[in-house]
Amino acid sequence: MNALLKFASGIDWVSEKLGTFASWTVLLAAMISAGNAFIRYGLGITSNGWIEIQWYLFAYTVMVGAPFVLKVNEHVRVDLIYGKLKGNRPVYVDIFGLVFFLLPVIGLLAYLTSKYFWGIYVSGEMSQNAGGLIRWPAVLAMPLGFAMVWLQGLAEIIKRVGYLQGKYAMDTHYEKPLQ
């Protein structure tokens, strides 16, 4: 179990770095958006390439930021029963959800999007907009993000099993979000 917990810690580290990268993509996208608006309305010049860079950055914000969100336990969950559970029951619900829902679905999405990415990469597909960009860097965000969410899901299972065995300290307090 100690080796698995070290593996989970390594995945957590990668997710934290990707989360930091995702936060910088938000700032960069906002700066590019403001620059585009100034240039378009102030100087009457526009560029499809710069506009496309904004949605490329948004793709990375969402896709590579998702593993960090799972790591810090701020992901979306169905709260009908979960908030009422006491003791170790939420941990068992988490393990069930991770094993039977997250890993299979995210694994399938990682597989399908990696095939899609490879087709775009090999073909060298370009945006059809004038001055548009090559597509594969944006499409790469999908298999990369899904693969990292899958690995983070595996790390979360390992940590929860370690918690149940008394080998990993974990905060199991759950606070229902304000609505």
Beta strands, then each sheet from edge to edge (+ up, - down):
end
